[in-house]
Amino acid sequence: MRIATRFASRTAASSMVVAAALALVGFQAAGQTASAATTKASSVVTCTTANTKLTVTEVSRPINHLLLKATNTGSKPCYAYIAPFLRAGADAQAPLSWAEETTPQAVVTLKPGQSAYAGITTYSPDGEGGAKEKTLGVFFTDRKGSATAKEKTLKLPNGGVFFNSAATVTYWQDNAADALSW
């Protein structure tokens, strides 16, 4: 019986050593995986006017709309967070409202060369006031929803576009059709 007890104790001790070794290996592997994920996540940057090319074009449908296109010109992927802050005209006092119903399910990630799109409704009969504006100021947003540091001013097509108080912009979308479908 002493032999059986000693054998059982040695077996239990061996099992605990093996379990501890496996736990250590698992912990190290988890640390390496977390480290790799952190490295991968840190290689994606926020889209800004410094790492993207912005263009604005008039579209035939829907009426009273423009399409804003942001193309990643950098060497790293970038996140196009939320929606752009847009300033219609040099004297605009407030940015255009964001169309909350266009919120995508995930942040739009642009690999180098890829584009994100935002649809702009310039006016509606329900809006008030308005004027023909010649420029569009664009700020990207960061992950917290604040404007990034530098504005890019774009010339609007046809020498200017009419905007009134009903003007809005969609959230960034990964394709032009979604940006213009609301």
ROKOLKE-815912 format. One record per atom (N, C-alpha, C): residue in three letters; atom name; x, y, z. Coordinates in nm, 3 decimals, always signed. Layout:
BEGIN
REC   rest   atom         X         Y         Z
REC    ALA     CA         X         Y         Z
...
***
This chain:
BEGIN
REC   rest   atom         X         Y         Z
REC    MET      N    +0.082    -0.118    +0.000
REC    MET     CA    +0.000    +0.000    +0.000
REC    MET      C    +0.086    +0.124    +0.000
REC    ARG      N    +0.202    +0.119    +0.075
REC    ARG     CA    +0.293    +0.233    +0.072
REC    ARG      C    +0.346    +0.257    -0.069
REC    ILE      N    +0.371    +0.152    -0.141
REC    ILE     CA    +0.423    +0.165    -0.278
REC    ILE      C    +0.317    +0.231    -0.365
REC    ALA      N    +0.192    +0.190    -0.352
REC    ALA     CA    +0.083    +0.247    -0.431
REC    ALA      C    +0.066    +0.395    -0.396
REC    THR      N    +0.076    +0.431    -0.267
REC    THR     CA    +0.061    +0.571    -0.226
REC    THR      C    +0.176    +0.654    -0.280
REC    ARG      N    +0.300    +0.601    -0.269
REC    ARG     CA    +0.416    +0.674    -0.320
REC    ARG      C    +0.406    +0.691    -0.472
REC    PHE      N    +0.359    +0.587    -0.542
REC    PHE     CA    +0.344    +0.593    -0.688
REC    PHE      C    +0.239    +0.698    -0.726
REC    ALA      N    +0.129    +0.699    -0.651
REC    ALA     CA    +0.022    +0.796    -0.679
REC    ALA      C    +0.072    +0.937    -0.652
REC    SER      N    +0.150    +0.959    -0.547
REC    SER     CA    +0.204    +1.091    -0.517
REC    SER      C    +0.298    +1.138    -0.625
REC    ARG      N    +0.385    +1.046    -0.673
REC    ARG     CA    +0.478    +1.083    -0.781
REC    ARG      C    +0.403    +1.115    -0.909
REC    THR      N    +0.299    +1.038    -0.939
REC    THR     CA    +0.219    +1.061    -1.059
REC    THR      C    +0.149    +1.197    -1.049
REC    ALA      N    +0.094    +1.226    -0.932
REC    ALA     CA    +0.027    +1.355    -0.913
REC    ALA      C    +0.126    +1.470    -0.926
REC    ALA      N    +0.244    +1.453    -0.867
REC    ALA     CA    +0.346    +1.557    -0.876
REC    ALA      C    +0.391    +1.577    -1.019
REC    SER      N    +0.410    +1.468    -1.093
REC    SER     CA    +0.449    +1.478    -1.234
REC    SER      C    +0.342    +1.549    -1.315
REC    SER      N    +0.216    +1.515    -1.286
REC    SER     CA    +0.104    +1.577    -1.358
REC    SER      C    +0.100    +1.727    -1.331
REC    MET      N    +0.128    +1.766    -1.205
REC    MET     CA    +0.128    +1.909    -1.172
REC    MET      C    +0.241    +1.981    -1.242
REC    VAL      N    +0.358    +1.917    -1.255
REC    VAL     CA    +0.471    +1.978    -1.325
REC    VAL      C    +0.436    +1.996    -1.472
REC    VAL      N    +0.376    +1.892    -1.532
REC    VAL     CA    +0.338    +1.900    -1.674
REC    VAL      C    +0.231    +2.010    -1.693
REC    ALA      N    +0.134    +2.015    -1.604
REC    ALA     CA    +0.028    +2.115    -1.614
REC    ALA      C    +0.086    +2.257    -1.601
REC    ALA      N    +0.180    +2.273    -1.508
REC    ALA     CA    +0.244    +2.403    -1.490
REC    ALA      C    +0.324    +2.442    -1.614
REC    ALA      N    +0.394    +2.346    -1.672
REC    ALA     CA    +0.473    +2.373    -1.792
REC    ALA      C    +0.382    +2.413    -1.909
REC    LEU      N    +0.271    +2.339    -1.925
REC    LEU     CA    +0.177    +2.372    -2.032
REC    LEU      C    +0.113    +2.509    -2.010
REC    ALA      N    +0.081    +2.539    -1.884
REC    ALA     CA    +0.024    +2.670    -1.854
REC    ALA      C    +0.123    +2.781    -1.887
REC    LEU      N    +0.250    +2.759    -1.856
REC    LEU     CA    +0.352    +2.859    -1.886
REC    LEU      C    +0.365    +2.879    -2.036
REC    VAL      N    +0.366    +2.768    -2.111
REC    VAL     CA    +0.375    +2.777    -2.258
REC    VAL      C    +0.252    +2.851    -2.312
REC    GLY      N    +0.133    +2.818    -2.260
REC    GLY     CA    +0.010    +2.885    -2.304
REC    GLY      C    +0.013    +3.033    -2.272
REC    PHE      N    +0.062    +3.069    -2.154
REC    PHE     CA    +0.073    +3.209    -2.114
REC    PHE      C    +0.168    +3.285    -2.206
REC    GLN      N    +0.282    +3.220    -2.237
REC    GLN     CA    +0.379    +3.285    -2.326
REC    GLN      C    +0.320    +3.301    -2.466
REC    ALA      N    +0.249    +3.198    -2.514
REC    ALA     CA    +0.189    +3.206    -2.647
REC    ALA      C    +0.082    +3.316    -2.650
REC    ALA      N    +0.003    +3.324    -2.543
REC    ALA     CA    -0.099    +3.429    -2.537
REC    ALA      C    -0.034    +3.566    -2.538
REC    GLY      N    +0.075    +3.581    -2.467
REC    GLY     CA    +0.148    +3.708    -2.466
REC    GLY      C    +0.200    +3.743    -2.603
REC    GLN      N    +0.250    +3.641    -2.675
REC    GLN     CA    +0.301    +3.667    -2.809
REC    GLN      C    +0.187    +3.705    -2.903
REC    THR      N    +0.072    +3.638    -2.889
REC    THR     CA    -0.043    +3.670    -2.972
REC    THR      C    -0.091    +3.811    -2.943
REC    ALA      N    -0.101    +3.848    -2.815
REC    ALA     CA    -0.142    +3.983    -2.779
REC    ALA      C    -0.042    +4.085    -2.831
REC    SER      N    +0.086    +4.051    -2.824
REC    SER     CA    +0.190    +4.141    -2.873
REC    SER      C    +0.176    +4.158    -3.025
REC    ALA      N    +0.150    +4.047    -3.095
REC    ALA     CA    +0.134    +4.054    -3.240
REC    ALA      C    +0.011    +4.136    -3.276
REC    ALA      N    -0.098    +4.119    -3.200
REC    ALA     CA    -0.220    +4.196    -3.227
REC    ALA      C    -0.196    +4.345    -3.202
REC    THR      N    -0.123    +4.377    -3.096
REC    THR     CA    -0.092    +4.516    -3.067
REC    THR      C    -0.006    +4.575    -3.177
REC    THR      N    +0.092    +4.499    -3.225
REC    THR     CA    +0.179    +4.546    -3.333
REC    THR      C    +0.097    +4.570    -3.459
REC    LYS      N    +0.006    +4.475    -3.491
REC    LYS     CA    -0.076    +4.490    -3.610
REC    LYS      C    -0.167    +4.611    -3.598
REC    ALA      N    -0.233    +4.627    -3.482
REC    ALA     CA    -0.323    +4.740    -3.462
REC    ALA      C    -0.248    +4.872    -3.467
REC    SER      N    -0.127    +4.875    -3.415
REC    SER     CA    -0.053    +5.001    -3.415
REC    SER      C    +0.001    +5.037    -3.553
REC    SER      N    -0.003    +4.942    -3.647
REC    SER     CA    +0.044    +4.974    -3.782
REC    SER      C    -0.065    +5.042    -3.866
REC    VAL      N    -0.187    +5.049    -3.813
REC    VAL     CA    -0.295    +5.120    -3.881
REC    VAL      C    -0.304    +5.259    -3.818
REC    VAL      N    -0.309    +5.361    -3.903
REC    VAL     CA    -0.311    +5.499    -3.855
REC    VAL      C    -0.447    +5.563    -3.885
REC    THR      N    -0.471    +5.680    -3.834
REC    THR     CA    -0.593    +5.755    -3.862
REC    THR      C    -0.578    +5.824    -3.998
REC    CYS      N    -0.682    +5.818    -4.079
REC    CYS     CA    -0.681    +5.891    -4.206
REC    CYS      C    -0.682    +6.041    -4.176
REC    THR      N    -0.595    +6.114    -4.242
REC    THR     CA    -0.586    +6.259    -4.227
REC    THR      C    -0.566    +6.321    -4.365
REC    THR      N    -0.563    +6.451    -4.370
REC    THR     CA    -0.537    +6.518    -4.497
REC    THR      C    -0.393    +6.495    -4.544
REC    ALA      N    -0.306    +6.452    -4.453
REC    ALA     CA    -0.166    +6.426    -4.490
REC    ALA      C    -0.147    +6.292    -4.560
REC    ASN      N    -0.234    +6.195    -4.534
REC    ASN     CA    -0.215    +6.063    -4.593
REC    ASN      C    -0.329    +6.020    -4.686
REC    THR      N    -0.412    +6.116    -4.728
REC    THR     CA    -0.519    +6.085    -4.822
REC    THR      C    -0.530    +6.195    -4.928
REC    LYS      N    -0.586    +6.157    -5.040
REC    LYS     CA    -0.620    +6.254    -5.144
REC    LYS      C    -0.772    +6.269    -5.142
REC    LEU      N    -0.819    +6.391    -5.135
REC    LEU     CA    -0.962    +6.419    -5.130
REC    LEU      C    -1.010    +6.479    -5.261
REC    THR      N    -1.126    +6.433    -5.307
REC    THR     CA    -1.190    +6.492    -5.425
REC    THR      C    -1.339    +6.504    -5.397
REC    VAL      N    -1.402    +6.604    -5.457
REC    VAL     CA    -1.546    +6.620    -5.446
REC    VAL      C    -1.601    +6.635    -5.588
REC    THR      N    -1.706    +6.557    -5.616
REC    THR     CA    -1.766    +6.561    -5.750
REC    THR      C    -1.917    +6.571    -5.739
REC    GLU      N    -1.976    +6.631    -5.841
REC    GLU     CA    -2.121    +6.637    -5.850
REC    GLU      C    -2.170    +6.506    -5.911
REC    VAL      N    -2.282    +6.457    -5.865
REC    VAL     CA    -2.339    +6.334    -5.921
REC    VAL      C    -2.474    +6.366    -5.984
REC    SER      N    -2.512    +6.287    -6.086
REC    SER     CA    -2.638    +6.315    -6.154
REC    SER      C    -2.758    +6.267    -6.071
REC    ARG      N    -2.739    +6.160    -5.995
REC    ARG     CA    -2.845    +6.107    -5.908
REC    ARG      C    -2.785    +6.063    -5.778
REC    PRO      N    -2.847    +6.087    -5.669
REC    PRO     CA    -2.967    +6.169    -5.652
REC    PRO      C    -2.936    +6.317    -5.672
REC    ILE      N    -3.041    +6.393    -5.702
REC    ILE     CA    -3.021    +6.536    -5.724
REC    ILE      C    -2.978    +6.603    -5.594
REC    ASN      N    -2.916    +6.716    -5.606
REC    ASN     CA    -2.870    +6.796    -5.492
REC    ASN      C    -2.766    +6.723    -5.407
REC    HIS      N    -2.686    +6.639    -5.470
REC    HIS     CA    -2.585    +6.563    -5.397
REC    HIS      C    -2.446    +6.581    -5.458
REC    LEU      N    -2.348    +6.568    -5.370
REC    LEU     CA    -2.207    +6.562    -5.409
REC    LEU      C    -2.149    +6.434    -5.350
REC    LEU      N    -2.039    +6.389    -5.406
REC    LEU     CA    -1.970    +6.271    -5.354
REC    LEU      C    -1.829    +6.311    -5.313
REC    LEU      N    -1.797    +6.289    -5.187
REC    LEU     CA    -1.663    +6.315    -5.135
REC    LEU      C    -1.589    +6.182    -5.133
REC    LYS      N    -1.470    +6.181    -5.193
REC    LYS     CA    -1.390    +6.059    -5.202
REC    LYS      C    -1.255    +6.084    -5.134
REC    ALA      N    -1.217    +5.992    -5.045
REC    ALA     CA    -1.088    +5.999    -4.976
REC    ALA      C    -1.009    +5.874    -5.012
REC    THR      N    -0.894    +5.891    -5.077
REC    THR     CA    -0.811    +5.779    -5.119
REC    THR      C    -0.682    +5.779    -5.037
REC    ASN      N    -0.651    +5.663    -4.977
REC    ASN     CA    -0.531    +5.649    -4.895
REC    ASN      C    -0.408    +5.656    -4.986
REC    THR      N    -0.326    +5.758    -4.968
REC    THR     CA    -0.202    +5.773    -5.045
REC    THR      C    -0.080    +5.737    -4.962
REC    GLY      N    -0.102    +5.695    -4.837
REC    GLY     CA    +0.009    +5.660    -4.749
REC    GLY      C    +0.058    +5.519    -4.773
REC    SER      N    +0.156    +5.477    -4.693
REC    SER     CA    +0.212    +5.343    -4.705
REC    SER      C    +0.153    +5.246    -4.603
REC    LYS      N    +0.069    +5.297    -4.512
REC    LYS     CA    +0.004    +5.213    -4.410
REC    LYS      C    -0.147    +5.223    -4.425
REC    PRO      N    -0.219    +5.118    -4.383
REC    PRO     CA    -0.365    +5.130    -4.380
REC    PRO      C    -0.406    +5.242    -4.286
REC    CYS      N    -0.523    +5.302    -4.313
REC    CYS     CA    -0.574    +5.407    -4.224
REC    CYS      C    -0.722    +5.386    -4.197
REC    TYR      N    -0.764    +5.434    -4.080
REC    TYR     CA    -0.904    +5.428    -4.040
REC    TYR      C    -0.972    +5.560    -4.077
REC    ALA      N    -1.083    +5.551    -4.150
REC    ALA     CA    -1.168    +5.667    -4.178
REC    ALA      C    -1.278    +5.664    -4.072
REC    TYR      N    -1.254    +5.733    -3.961
REC    TYR     CA    -1.346    +5.732    -3.849
REC    TYR      C    -1.471    +5.816    -3.875
REC    ILE      N    -1.582    +5.768    -3.831
REC    ILE     CA    -1.711    +5.834    -3.824
REC    ILE      C    -1.748    +5.903    -3.956
REC    ALA      N    -1.739    +6.034    -3.961
REC    ALA     CA    -1.777    +6.112    -4.079
REC    ALA      C    -1.687    +6.235    -4.085
REC    PRO      N    -1.674    +6.295    -4.203
REC    PRO     CA    -1.592    +6.416    -4.210
REC    PRO      C    -1.666    +6.537    -4.153
REC    PHE      N    -1.591    +6.630    -4.099
REC    PHE     CA    -1.645    +6.761    -4.067
REC    PHE      C    -1.631    +6.843    -4.195
REC    LEU      N    -1.742    +6.898    -4.243
REC    LEU     CA    -1.740    +6.975    -4.368
REC    LEU      C    -1.784    +7.119    -4.341
REC    ARG      N    -1.713    +7.210    -4.406
REC    ARG     CA    -1.742    +7.353    -4.395
REC    ARG      C    -1.772    +7.403    -4.536
REC    ALA      N    -1.901    +7.428    -4.564
REC    ALA     CA    -1.943    +7.476    -4.696
REC    ALA      C    -1.920    +7.626    -4.704
REC    GLY      N    -1.814    +7.666    -4.775
REC    GLY     CA    -1.781    +7.806    -4.789
REC    GLY      C    -1.682    +7.852    -4.684
REC    ALA      N    -1.605    +7.952    -4.719
REC    ALA     CA    -1.499    +8.001    -4.630
REC    ALA      C    -1.554    +8.066    -4.504
REC    ASP      N    -1.677    +8.118    -4.508
REC    ASP     CA    -1.733    +8.188    -4.392
REC    ASP      C    -1.827    +8.102    -4.309
REC    ALA      N    -1.832    +7.971    -4.333
REC    ALA     CA    -1.925    +7.883    -4.260
REC    ALA      C    -1.896    +7.888    -4.110
REC    GLN      N    -2.002    +7.900    -4.032
REC    GLN     CA    -1.989    +7.908    -3.887
REC    GLN      C    -1.995    +7.772    -3.819
REC    ALA      N    -2.055    +7.672    -3.884
REC    ALA     CA    -2.070    +7.539    -3.824
REC    ALA      C    -2.056    +7.433    -3.933
REC    PRO      N    -2.012    +7.314    -3.896
REC    PRO     CA    -2.000    +7.207    -3.995
REC    PRO      C    -2.138    +7.153    -4.034
REC    LEU      N    -2.143    +7.087    -4.149
REC    LEU     CA    -2.268    +7.022    -4.191
REC    LEU      C    -2.303    +6.912    -4.091
REC    SER      N    -2.431    +6.890    -4.074
REC    SER     CA    -2.477    +6.783    -3.984
REC    SER      C    -2.443    +6.647    -4.042
REC    TRP      N    -2.419    +6.550    -3.953
REC    TRP     CA    -2.397    +6.412    -3.996
REC    TRP      C    -2.530    +6.341    -4.004
REC    ALA      N    -2.549    +6.263    -4.108
REC    ALA     CA    -2.672    +6.183    -4.124
REC    ALA      C    -2.656    +6.055    -4.041
REC    GLU      N    -2.708    +6.059    -3.919
REC    GLU     CA    -2.688    +5.950    -3.823
REC    GLU      C    -2.737    +5.815    -3.874
REC    GLU      N    -2.838    +5.815    -3.959
REC    GLU     CA    -2.892    +5.688    -4.010
REC    GLU      C    -2.796    +5.617    -4.105
REC    THR      N    -2.684    +5.679    -4.139
REC    THR     CA    -2.587    +5.617    -4.230
REC    THR      C    -2.468    +5.556    -4.157
REC    THR      N    -2.477    +5.543    -4.025
REC    THR     CA    -2.367    +5.487    -3.947
REC    THR      C    -2.336    +5.345    -3.994
REC    PRO      N    -2.213    +5.317    -4.038
REC    PRO     CA    -2.178    +5.181    -4.081
REC    PRO      C    -2.159    +5.090    -3.959
REC    GLN      N    -2.154    +4.960    -3.983
REC    GLN     CA    -2.138    +4.865    -3.873
REC    GLN      C    -1.996    +4.861    -3.820
REC    ALA      N    -1.900    +4.908    -3.897
REC    ALA     CA    -1.760    +4.906    -3.854
REC    ALA      C    -1.688    +5.028    -3.912
REC    VAL      N    -1.577    +5.060    -3.852
REC    VAL     CA    -1.493    +5.168    -3.902
REC    VAL      C    -1.441    +5.129    -4.040
REC    VAL      N    -1.443    +5.221    -4.133
REC    VAL     CA    -1.392    +5.194    -4.268
REC    VAL      C    -1.239    +5.199    -4.263
REC    THR      N    -1.177    +5.089    -4.304
REC    THR     CA    -1.031    +5.078    -4.306
REC    THR      C    -0.986    +5.082    -4.451
REC    LEU      N    -0.893    +5.173    -4.480
REC    LEU     CA    -0.843    +5.188    -4.616
REC    LEU      C    -0.700    +5.138    -4.626
REC    LYS      N    -0.680    +5.036    -4.708
REC    LYS     CA    -0.544    +4.994    -4.740
REC    LYS      C    -0.487    +5.098    -4.836
REC    PRO      N    -0.355    +5.106    -4.850
REC    PRO     CA    -0.300    +5.202    -4.946
REC    PRO      C    -0.365    +5.185    -5.084
REC    GLY      N    -0.412    +5.296    -5.140
REC    GLY     CA    -0.477    +5.294    -5.270
REC    GLY      C    -0.629    +5.280    -5.264
REC    GLN      N    -0.684    +5.237    -5.152
REC    GLN     CA    -0.830    +5.221    -5.140
REC    GLN      C    -0.895    +5.354    -5.103
REC    SER      N    -1.028    +5.361    -5.128
REC    SER     CA    -1.102    +5.485    -5.105
REC    SER      C    -1.222    +5.464    -5.013
REC    ALA      N    -1.259    +5.571    -4.943
REC    ALA     CA    -1.382    +5.579    -4.865
REC    ALA      C    -1.465    +5.691    -4.926
REC    TYR      N    -1.596    +5.686    -4.903
REC    TYR     CA    -1.686    +5.781    -4.967
REC    TYR      C    -1.785    +5.838    -4.865
REC    ALA      N    -1.821    +5.963    -4.884
REC    ALA     CA    -1.926    +6.027    -4.805
REC    ALA      C    -2.017    +6.102    -4.902
REC    GLY      N    -2.147    +6.081    -4.887
REC    GLY     CA    -2.245    +6.151    -4.969
REC    GLY      C    -2.284    +6.282    -4.901
REC    ILE      N    -2.297    +6.386    -4.980
REC    ILE     CA    -2.332    +6.518    -4.927
REC    ILE      C    -2.463    +6.564    -4.992
REC    THR      N    -2.564    +6.587    -4.909
REC    THR     CA    -2.687    +6.650    -4.956
REC    THR      C    -2.665    +6.800    -4.942
REC    THR      N    -2.674    +6.873    -5.051
REC    THR     CA    -2.640    +7.015    -5.048
REC    THR      C    -2.756    +7.103    -5.002
REC    TYR      N    -2.878    +7.065    -5.039
REC    TYR     CA    -2.994    +7.143    -4.994
REC    TYR      C    -3.120    +7.061    -5.008
REC    SER      N    -3.223    +7.111    -4.944
REC    SER     CA    -3.356    +7.050    -4.951
REC    SER      C    -3.457    +7.164    -4.949
REC    PRO      N    -3.574    +7.145    -5.009
REC    PRO     CA    -3.677    +7.249    -5.002
REC    PRO      C    -3.718    +7.281    -4.858
REC    ASP      N    -3.698    +7.187    -4.767
REC    ASP     CA    -3.731    +7.210    -4.625
REC    ASP      C    -3.631    +7.301    -4.556
REC    GLY      N    -3.512    +7.320    -4.616
REC    GLY     CA    -3.408    +7.401    -4.553
REC    GLY      C    -3.437    +7.549    -4.564
REC    GLU      N    -3.361    +7.622    -4.485
REC    GLU     CA    -3.377    +7.768    -4.485
REC    GLU      C    -3.252    +7.836    -4.538
REC    GLY      N    -3.272    +7.957    -4.588
REC    GLY     CA    -3.159    +8.039    -4.633
REC    GLY      C    -3.077    +7.969    -4.740
REC    GLY      N    -2.949    +7.996    -4.737
REC    GLY     CA    -2.859    +7.931    -4.829
REC    GLY      C    -2.786    +8.027    -4.919
REC    ALA      N    -2.681    +7.975    -4.979
REC    ALA     CA    -2.600    +8.054    -5.070
REC    ALA      C    -2.518    +7.960    -5.158
REC    LYS      N    -2.473    +8.014    -5.270
REC    LYS     CA    -2.384    +7.939    -5.358
REC    LYS      C    -2.243    +7.951    -5.301
REC    GLU      N    -2.183    +7.837    -5.269
REC    GLU     CA    -2.049    +7.834    -5.209
REC    GLU      C    -1.949    +7.780    -5.310
REC    LYS      N    -1.827    +7.832    -5.305
REC    LYS     CA    -1.724    +7.792    -5.401
REC    LYS      C    -1.625    +7.691    -5.346
REC    THR      N    -1.619    +7.678    -5.213
REC    THR     CA    -1.521    +7.586    -5.153
REC    THR      C    -1.587    +7.496    -5.048
REC    LEU      N    -1.519    +7.385    -5.022
REC    LEU     CA    -1.561    +7.290    -4.920
REC    LEU      C    -1.440    +7.258    -4.833
REC    GLY      N    -1.447    +7.294    -4.706
REC    GLY     CA    -1.340    +7.262    -4.612
REC    GLY      C    -1.366    +7.125    -4.552
REC    VAL      N    -1.262    +7.041    -4.549
REC    VAL     CA    -1.277    +6.903    -4.500
REC    VAL      C    -1.179    +6.877    -4.387
REC    PHE      N    -1.232    +6.828    -4.276
REC    PHE     CA    -1.152    +6.779    -4.164
REC    PHE      C    -1.187    +6.632    -4.145
REC    PHE      N    -1.088    +6.547    -4.124
REC    PHE     CA    -1.114    +6.409    -4.084
REC    PHE      C    -1.142    +6.408    -3.934
REC    THR      N    -1.198    +6.299    -3.886
REC    THR     CA    -1.221    +6.283    -3.743
REC    THR      C    -1.129    +6.176    -3.688
REC    ASP      N    -1.097    +6.189    -3.559
REC    ASP     CA    -1.018    +6.085    -3.494
REC    ASP      C    -1.113    +5.985    -3.429
REC    ARG      N    -1.059    +5.888    -3.360
REC    ARG     CA    -1.139    +5.781    -3.303
REC    ARG      C    -1.238    +5.832    -3.198
REC    LYS      N    -1.211    +5.948    -3.139
REC    LYS     CA    -1.301    +6.004    -3.037
REC    LYS      C    -1.406    +6.097    -3.097
REC    GLY      N    -1.401    +6.120    -3.228
REC    GLY     CA    -1.498    +6.206    -3.293
REC    GLY      C    -1.459    +6.352    -3.299
REC    SER      N    -1.335    +6.382    -3.267
REC    SER     CA    -1.286    +6.520    -3.275
REC    SER      C    -1.221    +6.543    -3.412
REC    ALA      N    -1.219    +6.666    -3.455
REC    ALA     CA    -1.156    +6.699    -3.583
REC    ALA      C    -1.005    +6.683    -3.573
REC    THR      N    -0.946    +6.630    -3.680
REC    THR     CA    -0.800    +6.622    -3.686
REC    THR      C    -0.746    +6.762    -3.712
REC    ALA      N    -0.618    +6.777    -3.699
REC    ALA     CA    -0.554    +6.908    -3.695
REC    ALA      C    -0.562    +6.992    -3.822
REC    LYS      N    -0.557    +6.931    -3.939
REC    LYS     CA    -0.542    +7.011    -4.060
REC    LYS      C    -0.662    +6.998    -4.153
REC    GLU      N    -0.708    +7.112    -4.201
REC    GLU     CA    -0.820    +7.118    -4.295
REC    GLU      C    -0.767    +7.115    -4.438
REC    LYS      N    -0.842    +7.051    -4.526
REC    LYS     CA    -0.815    +7.054    -4.670
REC    LYS      C    -0.930    +7.128    -4.735
REC    THR      N    -0.899    +7.231    -4.813
REC    THR     CA    -1.002    +7.307    -4.882
REC    THR      C    -1.008    +7.262    -5.027
REC    LEU      N    -1.127    +7.223    -5.070
REC    LEU     CA    -1.150    +7.176    -5.206
REC    LEU      C    -1.236    +7.277    -5.281
REC    LYS      N    -1.210    +7.293    -5.411
REC    LYS     CA    -1.296    +7.375    -5.495
REC    LYS      C    -1.418    +7.292    -5.533
REC    LEU      N    -1.535    +7.353    -5.522
REC    LEU     CA    -1.659    +7.284    -5.559
REC    LEU      C    -1.678    +7.288    -5.710
REC    PRO      N    -1.744    +7.185    -5.765
REC    PRO     CA    -1.763    +7.180    -5.911
REC    PRO      C    -1.850    +7.295    -5.964
REC    ASN      N    -1.836    +7.322    -6.091
REC    ASN     CA    -1.917    +7.420    -6.164
REC    ASN      C    -1.906    +7.562    -6.108
REC    GLY      N    -1.794    +7.594    -6.047
REC    GLY     CA    -1.775    +7.728    -5.994
REC    GLY      C    -1.852    +7.755    -5.865
REC    GLY      N    -1.919    +7.655    -5.812
REC    GLY     CA    -1.992    +7.671    -5.686
REC    GLY      C    -2.119    +7.588    -5.682
REC    VAL      N    -2.162    +7.559    -5.559
REC    VAL     CA    -2.280    +7.476    -5.536
REC    VAL      C    -2.365    +7.543    -5.429
REC    PHE      N    -2.500    +7.535    -5.446
REC    PHE     CA    -2.591    +7.595    -5.349
REC    PHE      C    -2.606    +7.503    -5.228
REC    PHE      N    -2.590    +7.559    -5.108
REC    PHE     CA    -2.611    +7.488    -4.981
REC    PHE      C    -2.713    +7.566    -4.901
REC    ASN      N    -2.803    +7.493    -4.829
REC    ASN     CA    -2.889    +7.561    -4.733
REC    ASN      C    -2.882    +7.487    -4.599
REC    SER      N    -2.967    +7.525    -4.504
REC    SER     CA    -2.959    +7.471    -4.368
REC    SER      C    -2.988    +7.321    -4.359
REC    ALA      N    -3.043    +7.260    -4.463
REC    ALA     CA    -3.074    +7.117    -4.462
REC    ALA      C    -2.956    +7.032    -4.510
REC    ALA      N    -2.846    +7.092    -4.544
REC    ALA     CA    -2.729    +7.018    -4.595
REC    ALA      C    -2.678    +6.921    -4.488
REC    THR      N    -2.644    +6.800    -4.532
REC    THR     CA    -2.592    +6.696    -4.442
REC    THR      C    -2.484    +6.616    -4.514
REC    VAL      N    -2.411    +6.537    -4.436
REC    VAL     CA    -2.310    +6.448    -4.491
REC    VAL      C    -2.325    +6.310    -4.426
REC    THR      N    -2.301    +6.205    -4.503
REC    THR     CA    -2.310    +6.069    -4.449
REC    THR      C    -2.182    +6.036    -4.373
REC    TYR      N    -2.190    +5.928    -4.299
REC    TYR     CA    -2.070    +5.869    -4.241
REC    TYR      C    -1.987    +5.812    -4.355
REC    TRP      N    -1.858    +5.788    -4.330
REC    TRP     CA    -1.773    +5.727    -4.433
REC    TRP      C    -1.827    +5.589    -4.467
REC    GLN      N    -1.830    +5.559    -4.596
REC    GLN     CA    -1.875    +5.428    -4.646
REC    GLN      C    -1.761    +5.369    -4.729
REC    ASP      N    -1.764    +5.237    -4.748
REC    ASP     CA    -1.658    +5.173    -4.826
REC    ASP      C    -1.688    +5.168    -4.975
REC    ASN      N    -1.806    +5.221    -5.016
REC    ASN     CA    -1.835    +5.228    -5.160
REC    ASN      C    -1.927    +5.347    -5.187
REC    ALA      N    -1.919    +5.396    -5.309
REC    ALA     CA    -1.993    +5.517    -5.348
REC    ALA      C    -2.144    +5.493    -5.347
REC    ALA      N    -2.188    +5.375    -5.387
REC    ALA     CA    -2.332    +5.348    -5.392
REC    ALA      C    -2.395    +5.361    -5.254
REC    ASP      N    -2.332    +5.309    -5.150
REC    ASP     CA    -2.387    +5.323    -5.016
REC    ASP      C    -2.387    +5.468    -4.970
REC    ALA      N    -2.285    +5.543    -5.006
REC    ALA     CA    -2.276    +5.683    -4.966
REC    ALA      C    -2.388    +5.766    -5.030
REC    LEU      N    -2.435    +5.725    -5.146
REC    LEU     CA    -2.537    +5.801    -5.218
REC    LEU      C    -2.677    +5.741    -5.208
REC    SER      N    -2.694    +5.630    -5.137
REC    SER     CA    -2.823    +5.560    -5.137
REC    SER      C    -2.921    +5.609    -5.032
REC    TRP      N    -2.883    +5.695    -4.945
REC    TRP     CA    -2.977    +5.740    -4.842
REC    TRP      C    -3.052    +5.857    -4.894
***
